[in-house]
Each structure stands twice: as structure tokens, then as C-alpha cells.
Amino acid sequence: MGGSVRIAGDILIYLTDGTVITCIDRKIFDLADDMATTVYYLTKTELEKMTQSNLKTIRFSLKCFDCFSSTEEGNFTASNKSSIIDYHSESVPVDVPELIKQLFDLN
């Protein structure tokens, strides 16, 4: 990803129970070592929802801010699937609720 391409705009988080969480773009971003980062905040209520239902997909947009056009721009969806070790293995969703509980010591 080029230095001027970053995640921009609101992000939609879809949970397996049908809940949709909208993360508002607050224009908090950085570029370090040619790695673009964008920060989005989740409320305590939204985090609680994410401990009750697993993450299904995230919808986001990539935008180029220093170029006329870029083949990297567009709208994308990332699905919750673990890495597949070999082609015989079936992809299994990552247990995001458990990770959130561990991260925030909610157990």
C-alpha cells in the first residue's frame, strides 16, 4: 500500500447476530515506516455488543489523498476467517468476543 493510501470514511462492523456497528471517521491517521494507520473508537456499549456476538465482516474504504487516481482505492469487505494452514483445512472464524474479553480483562 502506498504512503498516501489509507482507510478513510466510516467503517461498518457486522456481527453474527445481525448487529451493525458504525465507526465514525474522526480523521485520526498517521504514516510511519511507509505503514498507514487510521484510528477508530468503539464505545463501551459497542465493545459489550462485540463480547456477546462474534464479528462477521468489516466494510471499509481505501482512499488515496496524494494522487489523481489509484488502483488501490475502493470499497472492501474483510471477513472473519482464521489463516488456513493447508488446503485440506477449513477456515474457522476467530473468536473475537474472547479476544476482546482478554484484551480488556473482562473475564
C-alpha positions in Angstrom: 0.0 0.0 0.0 1.4 3.4 -1.0 2.1 6.1 1.6 -0.9 8.2 0.6 -3.5 5.4 0.5 -5.3 4.9 3.8 -8.5 3.7 5.3 -10.9 6.6 5.3 -14.6 7.2 5.8 -16.9 5.4 8.2 -16.4 1.7 8.9 -19.2 -0.8 9.3 -18.8 -3.8 11.6 -21.2 -6.6 11.1 -21.7 -9.1 13.9 -23.1 -12.6 13.5 -26.3 -11.7 15.4 -27.2 -9.1 12.8 -25.9 -6.1 14.8 -24.2 -3.4 12.7 -21.8 -1.0 14.5 -20.8 2.2 12.6 -17.4 3.6 13.4 -17.2 7.3 12.6 -14.1 8.6 10.7 -12.6 11.1 13.1 -9.7 11.9 10.7 -7.1 10.4 13.1 -4.4 8.9 10.9 -0.7 8.6 10.7 2.1 7.3 8.4 5.2 5.6 9.9 7.7 3.5 8.1 5.5 3.5 5.0 2.6 2.0 7.0 -0.6 3.9 7.1 -2.8 3.7 10.2 -6.3 5.0 11.0 -7.8 5.1 14.4 -11.5 4.5 15.1 -13.1 4.5 18.5 -15.6 2.0 19.9 -17.9 2.9 22.8 -18.2 0.7 25.9 -21.7 -0.3 24.7 -20.3 -1.3 21.3 -17.5 -3.3 22.9 -20.1 -5.0 25.1 -22.0 -6.0 22.0 -18.8 -7.4 20.5 -18.4 -9.6 23.5 -21.9 -11.1 23.0 -21.7 -11.8 19.3 -18.8 -12.7 17.0 -17.5 -10.5 14.3 -18.7 -11.5 10.8 -17.3 -8.8 8.4 -16.0 -5.3 8.3 -16.8 -2.9 5.5 -14.2 -0.1 4.8 -12.9 2.2 2.1 -9.4 2.9 0.9 -8.7 6.4 -0.5 -5.6 8.0 -2.0 -5.0 11.5 -0.8 -1.9 12.4 -2.8 -2.8 11.1 -6.2 -5.3 11.8 -9.0 -6.4 8.1 -9.0 -5.2 4.9 -7.6 -5.9 1.2 -8.4 -5.8 0.6 -4.6 -8.8 2.9 -3.9 -12.3 1.4 -3.4 -14.7 -0.2 -1.0 -13.7 -3.5 0.6 -15.0 -6.2 2.9 -12.9 -8.2 5.3 -14.4 -11.5 6.6 -13.6 -13.0 10.0 -11.6 -16.1 9.0 -8.5 -17.6 10.5 -5.5 -18.4 8.5 -5.7 -21.8 6.7 -2.6 -23.9 7.4 -3.1 -26.1 4.4 -5.7 -26.5 1.6 -7.3 -29.5 3.5 -8.2 -27.3 6.5 -11.5 -25.5 6.7 -11.3 -21.8 7.7 -12.7 -21.2 11.2 -13.8 -17.7 12.4 -11.6 -16.1 15.0 -13.3 -15.9 18.4 -13.3 -12.0 18.6 -15.5 -11.9 21.8 -12.9 -13.9 23.7 -10.1 -11.7 22.4 -11.9 -8.6 23.5 -12.6 -10.1 26.9 -8.9 -10.9 27.3 -7.7 -7.5 26.0 -9.9 -5.6 28.4 -9.6 -8.2 31.2 -13.4 -8.8 31.2 -13.4 -12.5 32.2 
